[in-house]
Structure formats: C-alpha cells, structure tokens
Amino acid sequence: MRVVVLIGLFAWLVIKATETSPLPDWRSGELVAVVPDASMVTDSAFESDLVTLFAKHLNVRVRLIKQTSDAAVATLLAGNAHLAAGFRTQSNPSLRYSDGYHKLDERVVCNGKSPRKLEELTSRELVVARESAQEAALRKLREEYDRLDWESRKGSSPIDLLKELAEEQIDCTVANEEQITTMRNYYPGIGRGLSLNFDSDMSWAISAEGDEGLLEEVNRFLAESRKNRALNFALDRHYGHNDRLGRIDVSTFIADTRNVLPHFRQWFQDAADLTGIDWRLIAALAYRESRWDPNAVSFTNVRGLMMLTETTADRMGLQNRLDARENIMAGARYLQLLKEQLPLRITEQNRLWMALAAYNQGMGHLEDARVLARQRGLNPDVWADVRRVMPLLSRPEYYENTRFGRARGGEAVVHVETVRLYHDMLKRLDAEGKLPGSGHFPFGLGKN
C-alpha cells in the first residue's frame, strides 16, 4: 500500500512540475516576451531593447526569454509568453502579427559558385532555421518555383547557419541583409548573397488565442516609436555601424586580436578600472587609432597607441607618449573627460559615441555639429542625429557660420562607427572565448 501511495505522490508531483503557471497580467503586472536567442547577438539586443521600451510604455515589469524562432512559436502556443519579437509578418497561420517595423532584404548565400538566378536554387542544398522569417520567405518563393526545397533546421538560428556556411558544413542558407553584414565582419569569406526579392517586414507576434488588446497596444507603441523616432534610434544603435570594414581589415583585425592584443590587454583592463569604460571599447579605439602599434607616429605628430597630440598628452600629464601603458591610461582618461563635458541629460551610450567623435575632431567641432542639428530640427543629444549633420562641417556654406570653423566631420562619423564595429567584434569574440588573455610583454613594448 505504501508503495502505491508513493508512486501516486510521485506522479502527482511530476504533473504539477510540468503544469504551466498562468501568465501574469500584462496590463498591470509583468510582460513576458520571447526575443531572439543569444546566438543572434545584434538581433537579440535590438529586440530586447525594443521590448523593454514597450514594457516602460505599459508601465509594467518585463521578463525576457531568449529562444530560436521555432521554440518561440511553441512557447507562444503553449501560453508561456504574451508575445514574441522578430518574426516576418504573416509567416505562421497559428499566430497573429503586429504592424511591421523594419523591412529587410532576404538573401541566399552559398559556398562555392554562388547562384546568379533564383531558379538555380532548385539544384542547391538549402538549410534554413525552422519558423524563421527566412523560411517564410522561401515558402513564398516556392509559389513561383515549385521544385524549390530546403531542410528546415530545428533549434538553429540564421546566425548559427551562417557560421556553418562559413565553416563549409552546409551548401546554402538564407539570412537577411543585416545578419549577413554582421557575420561578414567575423567571416569575410561569406558573400553578400542573392536577393530572394521578398523583403521581410519584421513584426511581433501573439498566439491566435492571445489577447487582441495586447496587439492593439503593440501597434500603438510602434506607431508612437516611429513618430518620436525612438525606433529609428534603436535601429541605428544596433545596426547603424554595420559593414564599415573590408575583407582585408576584418581578417587582419581578427589575427591581431590573437597575436597583438594579449600584450596590451591587461593595460586596457587597468584603464577600464580607472575610468569605468569597457576595456574592449578602449581597445577598439586604440586599434582604430594605431592598430595597437605603441610606436605609431602620424605626419601631424600624434603618437602612441591612442595617438595623442602633444597638447592632449600635456593636459593628461603624460611625459612620454611612446610609453604604451601610460599612453593607454592617458587616452582613456581623455575619452572619459570628453564624456564628462557633455550634458548629463544625454544618455550614456550617446555621450560615449559623441565623446569618440570629439576624440577625433575636438569638442568644439562636435558642439558645432550639435548646434547644426538643433537648427535643422534634429535632436542634438542623440548621436544618430548629430552624425547626419557632422559631414556638413566640411562645406563652406555651413562651417563659415559655425564657431570653430571647418572640420573633417565625415571622418569623425566613420571614426565613431568603425570603433563601434571593432567594439562589437571584440565583445562577440570575448563571449565566444576567442580572445586570449593577457600575455607576456615583449621587449620594447612597455617603454620606449
């Protein structure tokens, strides 16, 4: 009898453990949302930020679940989340979709000889992520090419498959233009691909049995975000710096992270401890400035790893600009000083990008650009707006009316966006465990 009771109790516990807890009230409690999984680094960060803004719009807490597209569909249909982000509109009849907010060109990329025409795809082995926007695009394409077929990979993301493509484990896959551009920064051998001629209009989804009121609120939020440009700012923050590097630059950078960065990593980390700025951002700036060459000298006599002018070195108390460690510390402190000169109402991220622009062209020229932005009805406290007008500082009809005169504003924009890209690459390599630790400093790298 005791055995029967114990078995019954065990069965009851198993059933209770697998029961789904009811979702909290999204109107007044907590919003539970699925966003792209961690392999989709940029997409995951973008959607997470956008969903978090939506939760603030609702004035509720948010709980994010990171999953692949097929898992996200299962989670929605099981009633374990209110919504899921990052779907192609109308891609699954069991879901209902919000208005679209970001159109992306879907492209097929292959190893070996790339297809030049879409009909050639019928003879290639295609692998795509199950329930992804890419699979939805292929379903649409099959209406025109009925012999088109593909493997629908469960538990994979487009980024996973692009990585497999780069490592020649699969023949062809489909990804959108942003995903391809991002992965080309790590695997420059990936081609730009052939357009499927079917843009994915990205949206959020709820289950067909979900709350219609939530979908209405999402559409209201997206409309407001377009109007107040919060959506544009989020897109720029996560995707605006893509595709800044060529194949040789990427290959060289990745090699240098293995062979050169370890000699200076500890000093970048020391500078981070001093300033509170991510050491990988400081390292990215140093690479943009000098390619991590402690003896670098330009024709204008800026010197060292952080390429400091003599005036800046004096201001930072640096006596020998070719002392690698001290140059890094001084450059990081200078970047922090520039940040501190900007109004505190500017968000931390925007202050950092603007400080990088000032590092390149000077605070005076940055302020001129911010004035220009204000005059043109743009937001001078947002880098995405300031960078739109900064190139105007090289044109007489604009710089003649500024306080600090002519500047190479376009150069500053490229500088900031390239540092952002190097920073993103370092973060990704670090997350994948591909950044070596600090090494032994070879003779001559410490002081010169």
C-alpha positions as CSV (number, residue, x, y, z in Angstrom):
1,M,0.0,0.0,0.0
2,R,2.8,2.4,0.9
3,V,4.5,1.8,-2.5
4,V,1.2,2.6,-4.3
5,V,0.8,5.8,-2.3
6,L,4.4,6.8,-3.0
7,I,4.0,6.1,-6.7
8,G,0.9,8.1,-6.8
9,L,2.5,11.0,-5.0
10,F,5.5,10.9,-7.3
11,A,3.1,11.0,-10.4
12,W,1.2,14.0,-8.9
13,L,4.5,15.9,-8.3
14,V,5.6,15.3,-11.9
15,I,2.3,16.5,-13.2
16,K,2.4,19.6,-11.0
17,A,6.0,20.3,-12.1
18,T,5.1,20.3,-15.7
19,E,1.9,22.4,-15.4
20,T,2.1,25.8,-16.9
21,S,1.9,28.7,-14.5
22,P,-0.7,31.2,-15.6
23,L,0.8,34.3,-17.2
24,P,0.8,37.5,-15.2
25,D,-1.5,40.3,-16.3
26,W,0.4,42.3,-18.9
27,R,-1.6,45.4,-18.2
28,S,-0.6,45.7,-14.5
29,G,1.9,43.0,-13.6
30,E,4.6,41.7,-15.9
31,L,5.1,41.3,-19.6
32,V,6.6,38.0,-20.7
33,A,8.2,38.2,-24.1
34,V,10.4,36.0,-26.3
35,V,13.3,37.6,-28.1
36,P,15.9,36.0,-30.5
37,D,18.3,33.7,-28.8
38,A,21.8,34.6,-27.7
39,S,23.4,33.4,-31.0
40,M,21.6,36.3,-32.7
41,V,23.7,38.8,-30.8
42,T,22.6,42.0,-32.6
43,D,19.0,41.0,-33.3
44,S,18.6,39.8,-29.7
45,A,20.0,43.1,-28.3
46,F,17.8,45.2,-30.6
47,E,14.6,43.3,-29.9
48,S,15.4,43.2,-26.1
49,D,15.8,47.0,-26.1
50,L,12.6,47.5,-28.1
51,V,10.5,45.1,-25.9
52,T,11.9,46.8,-22.8
53,L,10.8,50.2,-24.2
54,F,7.3,48.7,-24.7
55,A,7.2,47.5,-21.1
56,K,8.0,51.0,-20.0
57,H,5.2,52.2,-22.3
58,L,2.9,49.9,-20.4
59,N,4.5,50.8,-17.1
60,V,5.0,47.1,-16.2
61,R,7.9,44.8,-15.5
62,V,9.4,42.7,-18.3
63,R,10.7,39.2,-18.4
64,L,12.6,38.2,-21.5
65,I,13.0,34.7,-22.8
66,K,15.7,34.1,-25.4
67,Q,14.8,31.4,-27.9
68,T,15.1,30.4,-31.5
69,S,12.2,31.0,-33.8
70,D,10.7,27.5,-33.6
71,A,11.0,27.4,-29.8
72,A,9.4,30.9,-29.7
73,V,6.4,29.7,-31.6
74,A,6.0,26.7,-29.3
75,T,6.3,29.0,-26.2
76,L,3.5,31.3,-27.6
77,L,1.2,28.4,-28.4
78,A,1.7,26.8,-25.0
79,G,0.7,30.0,-23.4
80,N,4.0,30.6,-21.7
81,A,4.6,34.1,-23.1
82,H,2.5,37.1,-24.1
83,L,4.4,37.9,-27.3
84,A,7.4,37.1,-29.3
85,A,9.6,39.5,-31.3
86,G,11.4,39.3,-34.6
87,F,9.0,37.5,-36.9
88,R,8.2,38.0,-40.5
89,T,4.6,39.3,-40.8
90,Q,2.0,36.7,-41.5
91,S,4.5,33.8,-41.6
92,N,2.5,31.4,-39.5
93,P,-1.3,31.0,-39.5
94,S,-1.3,30.0,-35.9
95,L,-0.1,33.4,-34.9
96,R,-1.3,37.0,-35.2
97,Y,1.1,39.8,-36.0
98,S,1.7,43.4,-35.3
99,D,2.3,46.0,-37.9
100,G,5.7,45.8,-39.5
101,Y,8.5,48.0,-38.2
102,H,11.7,47.0,-40.2
103,K,11.9,45.8,-43.8
104,L,14.9,43.6,-44.5
105,D,16.0,42.0,-47.8
106,E,16.3,38.2,-47.5
107,R,19.3,36.8,-49.4
108,V,20.6,33.4,-50.2
109,V,24.3,32.8,-49.6
110,C,26.2,29.7,-50.8
111,N,29.6,28.1,-50.7
112,G,31.4,27.6,-54.0
113,K,29.8,29.0,-57.1
114,S,27.0,31.4,-56.0
115,P,23.7,31.2,-57.9
116,R,23.1,34.1,-60.2
117,K,19.4,33.4,-60.8
118,L,16.7,32.2,-58.3
119,E,15.8,29.3,-60.4
120,E,19.3,27.9,-59.8
121,L,18.3,27.3,-56.2
122,T,16.3,24.3,-57.1
123,S,19.6,22.4,-57.6
124,R,21.3,23.5,-54.4
125,E,21.0,22.1,-50.8
126,L,19.4,24.8,-48.7
127,V,19.2,24.8,-44.9
128,V,17.2,27.4,-43.0
129,A,16.1,28.0,-39.5
130,R,12.7,26.5,-38.7
131,E,9.8,29.0,-38.3
132,S,12.2,31.9,-39.2
133,A,11.5,34.8,-41.4
134,Q,13.8,33.2,-43.9
135,E,11.7,30.0,-44.1
136,A,8.6,32.2,-44.6
137,A,10.3,33.9,-47.5
138,L,11.2,30.6,-49.1
139,R,7.6,29.4,-48.7
140,K,6.5,32.5,-50.6
141,L,9.2,31.9,-53.3
142,R,8.1,28.3,-53.8
143,E,4.8,29.7,-55.2
144,E,6.9,30.7,-58.2
145,Y,9.5,27.8,-58.2
146,D,7.5,24.7,-57.2
147,R,10.7,22.5,-57.3
148,L,12.3,24.6,-54.5
149,D,13.1,22.6,-51.4
150,W,15.1,23.0,-48.2
151,E,16.0,21.5,-44.9
152,S,14.1,23.2,-42.0
153,R,16.6,23.1,-39.1
154,K,15.1,22.8,-35.7
155,G,16.8,24.7,-32.8
156,S,19.0,26.8,-35.1
157,S,19.2,30.5,-35.9
158,P,20.2,32.2,-39.1
159,I,23.4,33.2,-37.4
160,D,24.2,29.6,-36.5
161,L,23.7,28.6,-40.1
162,L,25.8,31.4,-41.5
163,K,28.6,30.2,-39.2
164,E,28.1,26.6,-40.5
165,L,28.2,28.0,-44.1
166,A,31.5,29.9,-43.3
167,E,32.9,26.6,-42.0
168,E,31.7,24.8,-45.2
169,Q,29.4,22.5,-43.2
170,I,26.4,23.4,-45.4
171,D,26.0,24.4,-49.0
172,C,23.5,27.3,-48.9
173,T,21.4,29.2,-46.4
174,V,19.1,32.3,-46.2
175,A,19.6,35.3,-44.0
176,N,18.6,38.9,-44.1
177,E,20.9,41.7,-45.2
178,E,21.8,42.8,-41.6
179,Q,22.6,39.3,-40.4
180,I,24.8,38.7,-43.4
181,T,26.6,42.0,-43.0
182,T,27.2,41.3,-39.3
183,M,28.6,37.9,-39.9
184,R,30.8,39.2,-42.8
185,N,32.6,41.1,-40.1
186,Y,33.7,37.8,-38.5
187,Y,33.8,35.6,-41.6
188,P,34.8,37.8,-44.5
189,G,34.6,34.9,-46.9
190,I,30.8,34.9,-46.7
191,G,29.4,36.5,-49.8
192,R,26.7,39.2,-50.0
193,G,24.3,36.7,-51.5
194,L,21.5,36.8,-54.0
195,S,18.3,38.6,-53.1
196,L,15.1,36.5,-52.9
197,N,13.1,39.6,-54.0
198,F,10.9,39.2,-50.9
199,D,11.6,41.6,-48.1
200,S,10.8,40.5,-44.6
201,D,8.6,43.1,-42.8
202,M,9.6,42.3,-39.2
203,S,6.9,42.3,-36.6
204,W,5.9,40.9,-33.2
205,A,3.5,38.0,-32.8
206,I,1.0,36.7,-30.3
207,S,-0.8,33.3,-30.5
208,A,-4.1,33.2,-32.4
209,E,-5.8,32.8,-29.0
210,G,-3.8,35.7,-27.5
211,D,-5.2,39.0,-26.2
212,E,-6.3,41.3,-29.1
213,G,-5.9,44.2,-26.7
214,L,-2.2,43.5,-26.4
215,L,-1.8,43.5,-30.2
216,E,-3.6,46.8,-30.4
217,E,-1.3,48.2,-27.7
218,V,1.8,47.0,-29.5
219,N,0.7,48.7,-32.7
220,R,0.0,51.9,-30.8
221,F,3.5,51.7,-29.3
222,L,5.2,51.0,-32.7
223,A,3.3,54.0,-34.2
224,E,4.4,56.3,-31.4
225,S,8.0,55.0,-31.7
226,R,8.1,55.8,-35.4
227,K,6.7,59.2,-34.7
228,N,9.1,60.1,-31.9
229,R,12.0,58.4,-33.7
230,A,12.7,56.0,-30.8
231,L,12.5,53.2,-33.3
232,N,15.0,54.8,-35.6
233,F,17.4,55.5,-32.8
234,A,17.2,51.8,-31.7
235,L,17.8,50.6,-35.3
236,D,20.8,53.0,-35.6
237,R,22.2,51.9,-32.2
238,H,22.3,48.3,-33.2
239,Y,22.7,48.3,-36.9
240,G,23.9,51.7,-37.9
241,H,27.6,50.8,-37.8
242,N,27.5,47.6,-39.9
243,D,29.6,46.9,-43.0
244,R,32.3,49.5,-42.3
245,L,35.2,47.2,-42.9
246,G,36.6,45.4,-46.0
247,R,37.7,41.8,-46.2
248,I,41.4,42.6,-45.5
249,D,40.6,44.8,-42.5
250,V,38.5,42.1,-40.9
251,S,41.0,39.3,-41.4
252,T,43.8,41.5,-40.1
253,F,41.8,42.6,-37.1
254,I,40.9,39.0,-36.1
255,A,44.6,38.0,-36.5
256,D,45.7,40.9,-34.4
257,T,43.3,40.0,-31.6
258,R,45.2,36.7,-31.3
259,N,48.7,37.9,-31.8
260,V,48.9,41.5,-30.6
261,L,46.0,42.3,-28.2
262,P,47.3,39.9,-25.5
263,H,50.4,42.1,-25.0
264,F,48.2,45.1,-24.0
265,R,45.0,43.5,-22.7
266,Q,45.9,44.0,-19.0
267,W,46.6,47.7,-19.6
268,F,43.3,48.2,-21.3
269,Q,41.7,46.5,-18.3
270,D,43.6,48.8,-15.9
271,A,42.3,51.8,-17.9
272,A,38.8,50.4,-17.6
273,D,39.1,50.1,-13.9
274,L,40.3,53.7,-13.7
275,T,37.6,55.2,-16.0
276,G,34.6,52.8,-15.9
277,I,34.7,52.5,-19.7
278,D,34.5,49.0,-21.1
279,W,38.1,47.8,-21.7
280,R,37.1,46.4,-25.1
281,L,35.8,49.9,-26.2
282,I,39.2,51.4,-25.2
283,A,41.0,48.6,-27.1
284,A,38.7,49.2,-30.1
285,L,39.6,52.9,-30.0
286,A,43.3,52.1,-29.8
287,Y,43.0,49.7,-32.8
288,R,41.3,52.4,-34.8
289,E,44.0,54.9,-33.9
290,S,47.2,52.9,-34.1
291,R,46.4,49.2,-35.0
292,W,47.8,48.6,-31.5
293,D,51.2,49.9,-32.5
294,P,52.9,51.5,-29.4
295,N,55.4,53.3,-31.7
296,A,52.9,54.8,-34.1
297,V,53.5,58.4,-35.2
298,S,51.5,60.3,-37.7
299,F,52.6,63.1,-40.1
300,T,50.8,65.6,-37.7
301,N,53.0,64.2,-34.8
302,V,50.2,62.4,-32.9
303,R,51.8,59.5,-31.2
304,G,51.4,56.1,-29.4
305,L,48.7,53.5,-29.1
306,M,46.0,56.1,-28.5
307,M,47.5,58.6,-31.0
308,L,47.6,61.6,-28.6
309,T,48.6,65.1,-29.6
310,E,51.3,66.8,-27.6
311,T,48.7,69.2,-26.2
312,T,46.5,66.3,-25.0
313,A,49.4,64.5,-23.6
314,D,50.4,67.6,-21.6
315,R,46.8,68.0,-20.4
316,M,46.7,64.4,-19.2
317,G,50.2,64.7,-17.5
318,L,51.8,62.2,-19.9
319,Q,55.5,62.9,-20.5
320,N,56.4,60.1,-22.9
321,R,53.7,59.3,-25.5
322,L,55.6,56.2,-26.6
323,D,55.2,54.6,-23.1
324,A,52.5,52.1,-24.1
325,R,50.8,51.7,-20.7
326,E,50.8,55.4,-19.8
327,N,49.6,56.3,-23.3
328,I,46.6,53.9,-22.9
329,M,45.8,55.3,-19.4
330,A,46.0,58.9,-20.7
331,G,43.9,58.2,-23.8
332,A,41.2,56.5,-21.7
333,R,41.2,59.3,-19.2
334,Y,40.9,61.9,-22.0
335,L,37.9,60.0,-23.5
336,Q,36.3,60.0,-20.1
337,L,37.0,63.7,-19.7
338,L,35.2,64.4,-23.0
339,K,32.2,62.4,-21.9
340,E,32.1,64.4,-18.7
341,Q,32.0,67.6,-20.7
342,L,28.7,66.6,-22.3
343,P,25.4,67.4,-20.6
344,L,24.2,64.7,-18.2
345,R,20.8,64.7,-19.8
346,I,22.4,62.8,-22.8
347,T,22.2,59.1,-22.4
348,E,25.3,57.2,-21.5
349,Q,25.5,55.5,-24.9
350,N,25.0,58.7,-26.9
351,R,27.6,60.5,-24.7
352,L,30.1,57.8,-25.5
353,W,29.6,58.0,-29.2
354,M,29.8,61.8,-29.1
355,A,32.9,61.6,-27.0
356,L,34.5,59.4,-29.6
357,A,33.7,62.0,-32.3
358,A,35.2,64.7,-30.1
359,Y,38.3,62.5,-29.6
360,N,38.7,62.6,-33.4
361,Q,37.8,66.2,-34.2
362,G,37.7,68.1,-30.9
363,M,34.9,69.1,-28.6
364,G,34.4,72.4,-30.4
365,H,33.6,70.8,-33.7
366,L,31.2,68.4,-32.0
367,E,29.4,71.3,-30.4
368,D,29.1,73.0,-33.8
369,A,27.5,69.8,-35.2
370,R,25.1,69.7,-32.2
371,V,24.1,73.3,-33.0
372,L,23.6,72.5,-36.6
373,A,21.4,69.5,-35.6
374,R,19.3,71.8,-33.4
375,Q,18.9,74.3,-36.2
376,R,17.7,71.6,-38.6
377,G,15.1,70.4,-36.2
378,L,17.1,67.3,-35.1
379,N,18.0,66.2,-31.6
380,P,21.4,67.4,-30.6
381,D,21.5,64.9,-27.7
382,V,21.3,61.9,-30.0
383,W,24.3,60.7,-31.9
384,A,22.2,59.3,-34.8
385,D,21.0,62.9,-35.5
386,V,24.4,64.6,-34.9
387,R,26.1,62.2,-37.2
388,R,23.7,63.2,-40.0
389,V,24.9,66.8,-39.9
390,M,28.6,66.4,-38.9
391,P,29.8,65.9,-42.5
392,L,28.3,69.4,-43.3
393,L,31.2,70.9,-41.3
394,S,33.5,70.5,-44.3
395,R,31.2,72.7,-46.5
396,P,31.8,76.5,-46.6
397,E,28.1,77.3,-46.6
398,Y,27.8,75.6,-43.2
399,Y,31.2,75.9,-41.4
400,E,31.5,79.7,-42.2
401,N,28.6,80.2,-39.8
402,T,30.0,78.0,-37.0
403,R,32.1,79.0,-34.0
404,F,35.0,76.7,-34.6
405,G,35.0,76.6,-38.4
406,R,35.9,73.9,-40.9
407,A,36.2,70.3,-39.8
408,R,36.5,66.9,-41.4
409,G,33.1,65.9,-40.0
410,G,32.7,62.9,-42.3
411,E,35.9,61.5,-41.0
412,A,34.6,61.7,-37.4
413,V,31.5,59.8,-38.4
414,V,33.5,57.0,-40.0
415,H,35.8,57.0,-36.9
416,V,32.9,56.5,-34.5
417,E,31.2,53.9,-36.5
418,T,34.4,51.9,-37.1
419,V,35.2,52.0,-33.3
420,R,31.7,50.8,-32.6
421,L,32.2,47.9,-35.1
422,Y,35.6,46.9,-33.6
423,H,34.0,47.1,-30.2
424,D,31.1,44.8,-31.2
425,M,33.6,42.3,-32.7
426,L,35.7,42.3,-29.6
427,K,32.6,41.7,-27.5
428,R,31.5,38.8,-29.7
429,L,34.9,37.2,-29.8
430,D,35.2,37.6,-26.0
431,A,31.7,36.0,-25.5
432,E,32.8,33.0,-27.6
433,G,36.0,32.6,-25.6
434,K,38.2,33.6,-28.6
435,L,40.1,36.5,-27.0
436,P,43.4,35.3,-25.5
437,G,44.2,36.5,-22.0
438,S,47.0,38.9,-21.2
439,G,50.4,37.7,-22.4
440,H,54.0,38.5,-21.6
441,F,55.1,41.9,-22.8
442,P,57.8,41.5,-25.4
443,F,60.9,43.6,-25.0
444,G,60.3,47.2,-26.2
445,L,56.5,47.3,-25.8
446,G,56.5,48.8,-22.3
447,K,58.6,51.9,-22.6
448,N,60.5,53.5,-25.4
